[in-house]
Amino acid sequence: IELDQPGQLLADLRVIFREIISTSTTFVAASVPVNVFNRSDIVDNVFLAQFAVDEDGRPYWNGNLKKLKIQETTDELGTPTIQLVDANDEQAIAADGRISFDALTYWTDDASLPAPVDDEIAGKDGRSVNRGGAGQQIPGFLAGATSIGDDNGASTRTVYTEPASGSVLMNLGISNAASLQSDLGAANVTEARDLIKWLRGQDQQDVDVDGNYTEARPWIMGPPLHSRPLPINYGARPGGYSTSNPDIRIFMGTDDGFMHSFRNTTAAGAESGVEDWAFMPRAVMDKMSILRTNSSVSPHPYTVDGAPSAYVVDTDGDGTIGLDGNGAADPSDKVYLYFGLRRGGYSYYALDVTDPDNPSYLWSIDNTGDFAELGMSWSSPRVGTVKYGASNTPVIIFGGGYDPDKDSGAADDDQGNAIYVVHAETGALVWKATYGGTTGAQSATEYHHSGMVDSIPSDLSAIDTNADGNIDRLYVGDTGGTVWRVDMPEGNTDVRASSWFVSELANLGRDDITPVTNSNDRRFFHRPDFVPSSDATGAFDGVLIGSGDRTDPRGTSTSNFFYMLKDRNVTTGSVSGSPYNHEDLTGGNPNGLGDITNTCINDGACTADLTNGWKLELEETGEKVLAPALTAFGTIFFTSFLPDGTSSEQGSICEPTEGAGRLYAVNITDGSPVNNYDTTDGNDSALSKTDRFNPLASGGIPAEVVPIGEFILPPDLNPESTGGRAFWKTFWYEKNVDNL
């Protein structure tokens, strides 16, 4: 880089930036489906979402969904471990924590792959976003325009949108161009028809300049930035599926406007990856012209970017949705799919996917009426039942969302500062908590709190404290640094107005620290972990959460921490005392937290007062937590992001970095290191604070840790033992004494 030539410097920096952001990456964790026929086990499939930013800064980005499998193996010492393998049964993960260039992922038709470019390998799809995977299997991509089609049909791609009324989804095809013209923002019906052809997959822009406007686009699938794939195991459905080859569908949103449904395997047991159908909300259709023209002056538009969740009812518990134990149809089984748009808008959608081949429309909500406070729909709904009367009510629960005004400052918010409980089947409001000048119940469905002044974009932690199957407590953090507790005690009559309430568990950010500085602008964007526990003082509910601004991952001005909060009010409906704050408890503040950053490292050497819990400073420049923690066998696993890499990686300004990640493993009791991670300090007999974390092999913003049996799967896809013990199923039976 020529530092004395500003024009050349700018050009060089642009090239470096493009090199960084065009690397295939993911912001979401791997997904592993549950084995419904053995709920203590998992299916060996792993689904990975990928995307690549356009290297020329244009708004349309490519995305994909790829599949690997988990293989049990042993290391060089004979210790059992697991690894991810490809379709050739070969190790699929490279040293940098991404899919290997020479891997052939499941679902990929290797004979139909195009000629390799750059680091690609012939006959392999590897980490390339626009090669293989589910993207290659979208109907019509390989077969040409006749298979994509202008409308849904027996040999075309199936694409739906919201109906004008009722539950039958509307065909998103040219036959409905006139009724969708306004939603698409088209000047006339002809333009609407062309937009529909493009979004269905036809090369209406003639990108390859061959004069063919009806062939498939060079790549059809858009980027799954934040929509973690959701696999749902439908079990041994009719048509050939079985307990050994269950019908697994994967649901995932992408920023070309769709919520997709992909098929894992065929009924005959062959690998599939085919898109069964895709659904586009009308609220995102106005982005299609921007994506189609793909002008470099437009920013990347967000559309269906929220992570889906599901309400699943298998009435007889046989593992197969839609059938009873005798193989007859069971209409009481249900699968409902829910998703928001994240930065794509201010709405939530519900689809009935009980029959995954024939989805139908349930409901949608937006920021009007009972949901007027709703911000951008970031929070992925939590699903369960609550009890406030004679029967249990199925609900989804989500945060009020993100206020985009927070992008430019730390002021109080006028949208998103709410918590919603919504009827899962109807979309009707069950209860909400939001800002109000006087704290207290306003009605059976509305509660106000004077301190709820900041938006809540994160998922909530939903707890059943008495193990009766109903959610009765919630925890969530907001963008002002407050951690909230919501109590929803049960009753045989409607107790919402008299007994459901919100309280502050901890004030850890700029709202409650004087003077207000950027250093204290701690924000929470992810779900807290919840662990019931006890210490010498008594029982407590551990609430584990780390701070970090997801909207400004490269920011360096805030001093972020990971917290373990001891909520000693373990009975739902009973809260007393003042909220905890960020100050050090050893400084004489009764509501402070013990600072373990430089202590609690080796046994018997902990000077922090842990009565209320503890805090651990993230000391690298700009280091922040951007994903939820996982606690297993007394160890807290969480990841952090370092925007400039580690101090050893930063080097000169001419060296590009996409940032780095760390995996922390600390003891829930006092935050001490669980593993001797730092093997470079030459001291294996005594631990140091750098043993609390291990650098991740992969760069970029790390996702959360995924549990897989006795192991965890970190974002760099290198499995690690939890340090716990294995569990085995046990059986007993009563012998017929008459036949002894």
C-alpha positions in Angstrom: 0.0 0.0 0.0 1.3 3.5 -1.0 0.6 5.6 2.1 1.8 8.8 0.3 -0.8 8.5 -2.5 -4.3 9.1 -1.0 -6.1 8.1 -4.2 -4.2 4.8 -4.5 -4.6 4.2 -0.8 -8.4 4.5 -1.1 -8.4 2.1 -4.0 -6.2 -0.4 -2.2 -8.4 -0.2 0.9 -11.5 -0.9 -1.2 -9.9 -3.9 -2.7 -8.9 -5.2 0.7 -12.4 -4.6 2.1 -13.9 -6.5 -0.8 -11.6 -9.4 -0.2 -12.7 -9.5 3.4 -16.5 -9.3 2.9 -16.7 -11.5 -0.1 -15.4 -14.5 1.9 -18.1 -17.1 2.3 -19.4 -16.9 5.8 -22.3 -17.4 8.2 -23.7 -15.4 11.1 -25.9 -18.2 12.4 -25.1 -21.4 14.2 -25.3 -24.9 12.7 -28.6 -26.7 13.2 -29.1 -30.3 14.2 -32.6 -32.0 14.1 -33.9 -34.0 17.1 -34.5 -37.7 16.6 -38.3 -37.9 17.5 -38.1 -41.6 17.9 -35.4 -41.3 20.6 -35.5 -37.9 22.2 -32.3 -38.5 24.1 -30.5 -38.8 20.8 -29.9 -36.6 17.7 -30.0 -37.2 14.0 -26.5 -37.1 12.5 -27.4 -34.3 10.0 -25.9 -30.8 10.4 -27.3 -27.9 8.3 -25.1 -24.9 7.6 -26.4 -21.5 6.2 -23.9 -19.6 4.0 -23.8 -16.2 2.3 -21.3 -14.0 0.4 -21.4 -10.2 0.2 -21.3 -8.9 -3.4 -17.7 -8.0 -4.1 -18.7 -4.9 -6.1 -21.0 -3.6 -3.3 -24.2 -4.3 -5.1 -27.4 -5.1 -3.1 -28.0 -8.7 -4.3 -26.0 -11.3 -2.4 -25.8 -15.0 -2.9 -26.7 -17.6 -0.3 -27.0 -21.3 0.3 -27.8 -24.1 2.7 -25.5 -27.1 2.9 -25.5 -30.4 4.7 -22.8 -32.3 6.4 -23.0 -35.3 8.8 -21.6 -36.0 12.3 -19.3 -39.0 12.5 -18.1 -40.6 15.7 -14.4 -41.2 15.8 -11.4 -41.3 18.3 -8.4 -39.0 18.6 -4.8 -40.0 18.6 -5.1 -40.9 22.3 -8.2 -43.1 21.7 -10.6 -40.6 23.3 -14.0 -40.7 21.7 -14.8 -37.5 19.7 -16.9 -36.4 16.7 -16.1 -34.7 13.4 -18.1 -33.4 10.5 -17.8 -35.3 7.2 -19.0 -34.8 3.7 -20.8 -37.0 1.2 -17.6 -39.0 0.6 -17.2 -39.6 4.3 -14.1 -37.3 4.4 -13.3 -34.7 7.0 -15.2 -31.7 5.8 -13.8 -28.8 7.9 -10.5 -27.0 7.0 -8.0 -25.6 9.5 -9.7 -22.1 9.2 -13.0 -23.5 10.6 -14.9 -23.4 7.3 -15.9 -26.1 4.9 -12.9 -27.4 3.0 -12.5 -26.5 -0.6 -12.3 -30.2 -1.6 -15.4 -31.2 0.3 -18.5 -32.5 -1.5 -21.5 -31.6 0.6 -24.7 -33.7 0.7 -27.4 -32.8 -1.8 -24.8 -31.6 -4.3 -25.1 -33.0 -7.9 -21.4 -33.1 -8.6 -21.9 -34.0 -12.3 -23.8 -30.7 -12.8 -21.3 -28.4 -11.1 -19.8 -25.7 -13.4 -16.1 -25.4 -14.2 -14.2 -24.3 -11.1 -12.8 -20.8 -10.7 -10.2 -19.4 -8.3 -9.8 -21.9 -5.4 -12.7 -24.1 -6.4 -12.1 -27.8 -7.2 -13.7 -29.7 -10.1 -16.5 -32.0 -8.9 -16.6 -30.4 -5.4 -18.7 -27.5 -4.0 -16.7 -27.0 -0.8 -17.2 -23.6 0.8 -18.3 -21.9 -2.4 -21.7 -20.2 -1.8 -22.9 -20.5 -5.4 -22.0 -24.1 -5.9 -24.0 -27.2 -4.9 -26.1 -27.5 -1.8 -29.8 -26.6 -1.6 -29.2 -23.7 -3.9 -28.4 -26.0 -6.7 -31.5 -28.0 -6.0 -34.1 -25.2 -6.4 -36.5 -26.5 -9.0 -35.5 -25.2 -12.4 -32.0 -24.1 -11.6 -30.5 -27.2 -13.3 -33.3 -28.1 -15.6 -33.8 -24.6 -17.2 -36.7 -22.2 -17.6 -39.4 -24.8 -18.3 -38.9 -26.1 -14.7 -38.9 -22.7 -13.1 -42.0 -21.5 -14.9 -44.2 -18.4 -14.7 -46.8 -20.0 -12.3 -47.0 -22.8 -9.9 -47.6 -26.2 -11.5 -46.7 -29.8 -11.5 -43.3 -29.1 -13.2 -42.5 -25.7 -11.8 -41.1 -24.0 -8.8 -43.8 -23.6 -6.1 -43.9 -20.0 -4.7 -46.6 -18.5 -2.5 -47.6 -15.2 -0.9 -50.3 -14.0 1.5 -53.9 -14.4 0.4 -56.2 -11.4 0.2 -58.4 -13.3 2.7 -58.7 -16.7 4.2 -56.1 -19.4 4.8 -55.3 -20.6 1.2 -52.0 -19.2 0.2 -51.9 -17.2 -3.1 -49.9 -18.4 -6.0 -47.0 -16.0 -6.6 -47.1 -16.2 -10.4 -47.9 -14.1 -13.4 -51.5 -15.1 -13.3 -51.8 -12.9 -10.1 -49.6 -10.1 -11.4 -52.5 -7.6 -11.5 -53.5 -8.2 -7.8 -49.8 -7.9 -6.7 -48.9 -4.9 -8.8 -49.3 -2.4 -5.9 -47.3 -4.6 -3.5 -44.5 -5.0 -6.0 -44.4 -1.2 -6.6 -44.7 -1.9 -10.3 -45.8 0.8 -12.8 -48.1 -1.5 -14.7 -49.1 -5.2 -15.0 -46.4 -5.9 -17.5 -43.7 -4.7 -15.1 -45.3 -6.7 -12.3 -45.2 -9.9 -14.5 -41.5 -9.3 -15.2 -40.7 -8.9 -11.6 -42.6 -12.1 -10.7 -40.7 -14.0 -13.4 -37.4 -12.6 -12.0 -38.1 -13.5 -8.3 -39.3 -16.9 -9.3 -35.8 -17.4 -10.8 -35.8 -16.4 -14.4 -32.9 -14.3 -15.9 -35.1 -11.3 -16.7 -32.0 -9.1 -16.6 -30.0 -11.3 -19.0 -27.1 -11.3 -16.6 -25.1 -13.7 -18.8 -25.8 -11.5 -21.9 -26.9 -14.5 -24.1 -30.2 -13.0 -25.2 -32.2 -15.6 -23.2 -34.5 -14.0 -20.7 -36.4 -17.2 -19.7 -33.6 -19.4 -18.6 -32.6 -19.7 -14.9 -30.6 -17.0 -13.3 -26.9 -17.8 -12.7 -27.8 -18.2 -9.0 -31.2 -18.1 -7.5 -30.9 -18.3 -3.7 -30.4 -15.2 -1.6 -28.4 -14.8 1.6 -29.6 -16.2 5.0 -27.9 -13.6 7.1 -29.5 -14.1 10.5 -32.2 -16.8 9.8 -30.8 -19.9 11.4 -32.1 -23.0 9.6 -34.9 -24.8 11.6 -35.1 -28.5 10.9 -38.4 -30.2 11.9 -38.6 -34.0 12.1 -42.1 -35.1 10.9 -41.3 -38.8 11.5 -42.5 -41.8 9.5 -44.9 -40.0 7.3 -46.9 -41.8 4.6 -45.4 -42.4 1.3 -42.3 -44.3 2.3 -40.7 -42.5 5.2 -39.7 -44.6 8.2 -38.1 -44.4 11.6 -34.7 -44.9 10.0 -35.4 -42.4 7.2 -37.7 -39.8 8.8 -39.2 -36.9 6.9 -37.1 -33.9 7.9 -37.9 -30.5 6.5 -35.7 -27.5 6.9 -37.2 -23.9 7.1 -34.9 -20.9 6.5 -35.4 -17.3 5.5 -33.3 -15.4 2.9 -32.8 -11.8 2.0 -34.3 -12.3 -1.5 -37.7 -12.2 0.2 -38.5 -15.8 1.0 -39.1 -18.2 3.8 -38.1 -21.6 2.2 -39.0 -25.2 3.0 -36.3 -27.7 2.0 -36.6 -31.5 1.9 -33.8 -33.5 3.6 -34.2 -36.9 1.9 -36.7 -38.5 -0.4 -39.1 -41.2 0.8 -36.8 -43.8 -0.9 -33.9 -42.6 1.3 -31.9 -40.6 -1.3 -30.4 -37.3 -0.5 -32.6 -34.4 -1.6 -32.1 -30.7 -0.6 -34.9 -29.7 -3.0 -37.0 -26.6 -2.2 -40.5 -27.9 -1.7 -41.9 -24.3 -1.7 -41.1 -20.8 -0.8 -43.3 -18.0 0.8 -42.9 -14.3 0.2 -44.7 -11.8 2.5 -46.3 -8.9 0.7 -44.5 -6.5 3.0 -41.1 -7.2 1.3 -42.2 -7.2 -2.3 -41.2 -3.5 -2.8 -37.6 -4.6 -2.4 -37.7 -6.9 -5.5 -37.1 -4.1 -8.1 -33.9 -3.1 -6.1 -32.7 -6.6 -6.1 -33.5 -7.2 -9.8 -31.8 -4.1 -11.1 -28.9 -4.7 -8.6 -27.6 -1.2 -8.9 -24.3 -0.6 -7.0 -25.6 2.7 -5.5 -28.3 0.9 -3.5 -27.6 -0.6 0.0 -28.4 -4.2 0.6 -32.1 -4.5 1.3 -33.2 -6.7 4.2 -36.4 -8.8 3.7 -37.1 -12.2 5.4 -34.1 -12.1 7.8 -35.6 -13.4 11.1 -35.0 -16.9 12.5 -38.1 -19.2 12.4 -39.5 -21.1 15.3 -42.2 -23.7 15.5 -45.1 -24.9 17.7 -45.2 -28.7 17.4 -48.0 -30.9 18.8 -47.6 -34.6 18.5 -50.7 -35.6 20.4 -49.9 -39.3 21.0 -46.1 -38.8 21.1 -45.4 -41.4 18.5 -42.9 -39.2 16.7 -44.9 -38.9 13.5 -46.9 -35.8 12.8 -50.4 -36.2 11.4 -50.9 -39.9 12.3 -52.0 -41.6 15.4 -50.5 -44.8 16.8 -52.6 -47.0 14.5 -51.5 -45.1 11.4 -54.8 -43.3 11.0 -55.0 -39.5 10.4 -54.7 -37.5 13.6 -56.1 -34.0 13.1 -55.0 -32.9 16.6 -51.4 -32.9 15.6 -50.1 -29.5 14.6 -47.0 -27.7 13.3 -47.1 -23.9 13.1 -44.2 -21.9 11.8 -43.4 -18.3 13.0 -41.0 -15.8 11.8 -40.2 -12.0 11.8 -38.4 -9.9 9.3 -35.6 -8.4 11.5 -34.4 -5.3 9.6 -36.8 -6.3 6.8 -39.8 -4.8 8.5 -42.2 -4.6 11.4 -44.2 -7.8 11.1 -44.6 -11.4 12.3 -46.0 -14.2 10.2 -47.6 -17.6 11.1 -48.0 -20.5 8.7 -49.7 -23.8 9.2 -47.1 -26.4 8.0 -48.7 -29.4 9.7 -48.8 -30.9 6.2 -45.4 -29.7 5.0 -46.4 -30.3 1.3 -49.4 -28.1 1.6 -48.8 -25.0 3.8 -51.6 -22.6 4.7 -51.8 -19.1 6.1 -52.6 -18.6 9.8 -52.1 -14.9 10.6 -49.8 -11.9 10.6 -49.4 -8.9 12.9 -47.7 -5.5 12.3 -47.1 -2.3 14.3 -50.7 -1.3 14.5 -53.5 -1.7 17.1 -52.4 -3.8 20.1 -48.9 -4.0 18.7 -48.4 -0.3 18.0 -45.1 -0.3 20.0 -43.6 -3.1 17.8 -40.2 -2.2 16.3 -38.3 -4.0 13.7 -39.1 -7.7 14.3 -35.7 -9.0 15.4 -36.8 -11.2 18.3 -37.4 -14.9 17.3 -40.6 -16.1 19.0 -40.3 -18.5 21.9 -43.1 -21.0 21.8 -45.0 -22.7 24.7 -48.1 -22.6 26.8 -49.2 -20.3 29.7 -52.0 -20.7 32.2 -54.2 -17.8 33.4 -57.5 -19.6 33.6 -59.1 -23.0 33.4 -56.9 -24.3 30.5 -53.5 -23.9 29.1 -53.1 -21.4 26.2 -50.5 -21.9 23.4 -48.5 -18.8 22.9 -45.5 -17.2 21.2 -43.4 -14.7 23.2 -41.1 -12.1 21.7 -39.4 -8.9 22.4 -40.8 -5.6 21.1 -38.0 -5.4 18.5 -35.4 -2.9 17.4 -35.7 0.9 17.1 -33.5 2.0 14.2 -33.0 5.3 15.9 -30.6 3.4 18.2 -28.2 3.2 15.2 -27.3 6.8 15.6 -27.2 7.2 19.4 -28.2 5.9 22.8 -31.4 7.9 23.4 -34.5 6.4 24.8 -36.7 4.5 22.3 -40.3 5.1 21.2 -40.7 1.7 19.5 -39.6 -1.8 20.4 -39.7 -1.1 24.2 -42.2 -3.9 24.9 -42.6 -7.6 25.6 -45.5 -9.5 23.9 -47.3 -12.7 24.7 -49.5 -13.7 21.7 -52.0 -16.5 21.1 -50.1 -19.0 18.9 -53.1 -20.0 16.8 -55.0 -16.7 16.4 -52.3 -14.0 16.7 -54.4 -12.2 19.3 -52.7 -10.3 22.1 -52.7 -12.3 25.4 -50.6 -9.8 27.4 -47.9 -7.1 26.9 -45.5 -5.1 29.0 -44.4 -1.7 27.7 -43.4 1.8 28.8 -45.7 3.8 30.9 -45.2 6.7 33.4 -46.9 4.7 36.2 -45.7 1.2 36.8 -48.6 -1.3 37.2 -51.3 -3.2 35.4 -53.5 -1.2 33.1 -55.8 -4.0 32.2 -55.8 -7.8 32.0 -53.7 -7.6 28.8 -51.4 -4.6 29.4 -48.8 -3.7 32.0 -46.7 -0.6 32.2 -43.2 0.0 33.6 -41.7 3.4 33.9 -38.2 2.1 33.3 -38.9 0.3 30.0 -37.5 3.0 27.8 -35.2 0.9 25.5 -36.0 -1.4 22.6 -35.8 -5.2 23.1 -34.6 -6.9 19.9 -33.4 -10.1 21.5 -35.0 -13.5 22.1 -36.4 -14.1 25.6 -35.5 -16.9 28.0 -38.8 -18.6 28.7 -38.9 -20.7 31.9 -41.2 -23.3 33.5 -40.1 -23.1 37.1 -42.5 -25.6 38.6 -42.2 -28.2 35.8 -45.9 -28.3 35.0 -45.4 -27.7 31.3 -46.4 -24.0 31.4 -44.1 -20.9 31.0 -44.3 -18.8 34.2 -41.2 -16.6 34.0 -39.2 -14.7 31.4 -35.8 -13.0 31.3 -34.5 -10.6 28.6 -32.0 -7.8 28.2 -32.6 -4.5 26.4 -30.5 -2.0 24.4 -30.1 0.2 27.4 -28.3 -2.4 29.5 -31.2 -3.5 31.7 -32.0 -7.2 32.3 -35.8 -7.7 32.8 -37.6 -10.4 34.7 -41.3 -11.1 33.9 -43.4 -13.1 36.3 -46.5 -14.9 35.0 -47.9 -17.0 37.9 -50.7 -19.4 37.1 -54.2 -19.4 38.3 -57.5 -21.2 37.6 -59.0 -17.8 37.0 -57.7 -14.9 34.9 -54.8 -13.6 37.0 -53.1 -11.5 34.3 -54.2 -8.1 35.7 -53.6 -9.0 39.4 -50.5 -11.2 39.2 -48.4 -10.8 36.0 -45.8 -8.1 36.3 -42.3 -6.9 35.1 -39.3 -6.0 37.3 -35.7 -5.0 36.8 -33.3 -7.7 37.7 -30.1 -5.7 36.9 -29.2 -2.2 35.6 -25.9 -2.7 33.8 -25.8 0.0 31.1 -25.9 3.7 30.4 -29.5 4.3 31.8 -28.4 3.8 35.4 -24.7 4.9 35.5 -23.6 8.5 36.1 -22.0 10.1 34.2 -23.3 8.6 31.0 -20.4 7.7 28.7 -19.9 5.6 25.6 -17.9 3.2 27.8 -21.1 2.3 29.7 -23.3 2.0 26.6 -23.7 -1.7 27.1 -26.5 -3.3 25.0 -28.0 -6.8 25.0 -29.1 -8.4 21.7 -29.4 -12.1 22.6 -31.2 -14.5 24.9 -29.9 -15.0 28.4 -29.1 -18.5 29.6 -30.9 -19.7 32.7 -29.5 -22.2 35.2 -31.1 -23.0 38.6 -28.3 -23.4 41.2 -27.3 -22.8 44.8 -24.4 -21.6 46.9 -23.6 -21.2 50.6 -26.2 -18.4 50.9 -29.0 -20.5 49.4 -30.8 -21.3 46.1 -30.7 -18.9 43.2 -31.6 -18.8 39.5 -28.5 -18.0 37.5 -29.1 -15.6 34.6 -26.1 -15.5 32.2 -25.7 -12.8 29.6 -23.0 -10.9 27.8 -23.1 -7.3 26.4 -22.3 -6.2 22.8 -23.9 -4.0 20.2 -25.0 -6.2 17.3 -25.7 -3.2 15.1 -22.1 -1.9 15.5 -19.9 -5.0 15.7 -16.8 -3.0 14.8 -17.3 -0.5 17.6 -14.6 -0.1 20.2 -15.8 2.6 22.6 -17.8 0.4 25.0 -16.4 -1.7 27.8 -18.3 -4.9 27.5 -18.7 -7.7 30.1 -20.1 -11.1 30.6 -22.4 -11.4 33.6 -23.6 -14.2 35.9 -26.6 -12.8 37.9 -27.9 -14.6 41.0 -31.7 -14.1 41.1 -32.5 -15.2 44.6 -36.2 -14.7 44.3 -36.7 -18.3 43.0 -40.5 -18.3 43.5 -42.4 -17.0 40.5 -44.6 -14.1 41.6 -42.4 -13.1 44.5 -39.8 -10.4 43.9 -38.1 -8.1 46.5 -35.0 -6.0 46.8 -33.4 -3.5 44.5 -32.0 -4.5 41.1 -28.3 -5.3 40.8 -26.0 -2.8 39.1 -22.6 -2.8 37.4 -20.6 -1.5 40.4 -18.1 -3.8 42.2 -19.6 -5.5 45.2 -16.3 -5.4 47.1 -16.4 -1.6 46.9 -19.2 -1.5 49.5 -22.2 -1.4 47.1 -24.7 -3.9 48.3 -26.3 -4.3 44.8 -23.0 -4.7 42.9 -21.4 -7.7 41.3 -18.1 -9.3 42.1 -15.4 -8.5 39.4 -13.6 -11.7 38.6 -11.6 -10.4 35.7 -8.2 -10.6 37.5 -9.1 -13.1 40.2 -10.9 -16.4 40.6 -8.5 -18.2 38.3 -6.9 -20.9 40.4 -8.4 -23.0 43.2 -8.5 -21.1 46.5 -7.6 -17.8 44.9 -10.8 -15.7 44.5 -11.0 -12.3 46.2 -14.2 -11.2 44.6 -17.5 -11.2 46.5 -19.8 -13.5 44.6 -23.0 -12.9 46.7 -25.0 -11.3 43.9 -23.1 -13.0 41.0 -20.0 -12.0 39.0 -18.9 -10.0 36.0 -16.0 -10.7 33.6 -14.6 -7.9 31.5 -13.9 -8.6 27.8 -10.5 -6.9 27.7 -9.5 -7.0 24.0 -10.2 -3.8 22.0 -13.8 -3.7 21.0 -14.5 -7.3 22.3 -18.2 -8.1 22.7 -20.6 -10.9 23.1 -23.0 -11.3 20.1 -24.6 -14.7 20.8 -26.2 -16.5 23.7 -24.3 -18.7 26.1 -24.7 -22.4 26.7 -24.2 -24.0 30.2 -23.4 -27.7 30.4 -22.2 -29.7 33.4 -21.4 -26.5 35.3 -19.4 -24.9 32.5 -20.5 -21.8 30.7 -19.6 -21.8 27.0 -19.9 -18.5 25.1 -18.3 -16.7 22.2 -17.0 -13.2 21.7 -16.1 -11.1 18.7 -12.9 -9.1 18.4 -13.4 -6.6 15.5 -9.6 -6.0 15.0 -8.6 -9.6 15.7 -6.3 -10.4 18.7 -3.3 -8.3 19.5 -1.1 -10.8 17.9 -3.1 -10.7 14.7 -3.5 -7.0 14.2 -0.2 -6.4 12.4 0.1 -3.4 10.1 -2.8 -1.4 8.7 -2.2 -3.0 5.3 -3.2 -6.4 6.5 -6.9 -7.2 6.1 -8.9 -8.7 9.0 -12.5 -9.7 9.2 -12.2 -9.8 12.9 -11.7 -12.8 15.2 -13.6 -14.9 17.7 -13.0 -16.5 21.0 -14.6 -19.5 22.7 -14.8 -19.1 26.5 -15.3 -22.0 28.9 -15.6 -20.8 32.5 -17.0 -22.3 35.7 -20.5 -21.1 36.6 -19.5 -20.8 40.3 -16.8 -18.2 40.0 -15.9 -17.8 36.3 -12.6 -19.6 36.7 -11.0 -21.4 33.6 -12.3 -24.9 33.0 -9.6 -25.8 30.5 -5.9 -25.1 30.0 -6.6 -23.3 26.8 -3.5 -21.1 26.7 -0.8 -23.6 25.8 1.6 -20.8 24.7 2.2 -19.5 28.2 4.4 -22.5 29.1 2.6 -23.1 32.4 0.4 -26.1 32.5 0.4 -26.5 36.3 -1.2 -23.2 37.2 -3.9 -21.5 35.2 -3.9 -17.9 34.0 -6.8 -15.7 32.9 -6.0 -16.4 29.3 -6.9 -20.0 29.9 -10.5 -18.9 30.0 -10.7 -18.7 26.2 -9.5 -20.3 23.1 -9.2 -18.5 19.7 -11.6 -19.7 17.1 -10.1 -20.9 13.9 -12.7 -19.1 11.8 -12.9 -15.4 11.4 -15.8 -13.0 11.4 -18.7 -12.7 13.9 -19.0 -16.0 15.7 -22.4 -17.6 16.3 -23.5 -19.5 19.4 -22.3 -22.8 20.6 -24.5 -25.8 19.7 -24.9 -28.8 22.0 -24.4 -32.3 20.4 -24.7 -35.0 23.0 -21.5 -35.0 25.1 -19.9 -32.4 22.8 -20.4 -28.8 21.8 -20.0 -27.6 18.2 -18.4 -24.1 18.3 -18.7 -21.7 15.3 -15.4 -22.9 13.8 -17.0 -26.4 13.6 -14.3 -28.1 15.6 -16.2 -30.2 18.2 -15.2 -30.1 21.8 -16.1 -32.2 24.8 -18.4 -30.7 27.4 -16.4 -32.4 30.1 -19.6 -34.1 31.4 -20.7 -37.6 31.4 -22.7 -39.7 28.9 -26.3 -40.7 29.6 -27.8 -44.0 28.7 -31.4 -45.1 28.5 -32.5 -47.5 31.3 -35.3 -49.9 31.2 -37.3 -52.1 33.6 -40.1 -54.5 33.3 -42.3 -56.6 35.5 -42.0 -60.3 35.0 -45.2 -62.4 34.9 -44.8 -64.5 38.0 -47.3 -67.1 36.9 -45.0 -68.1 34.0 -41.9 -68.6 36.0 
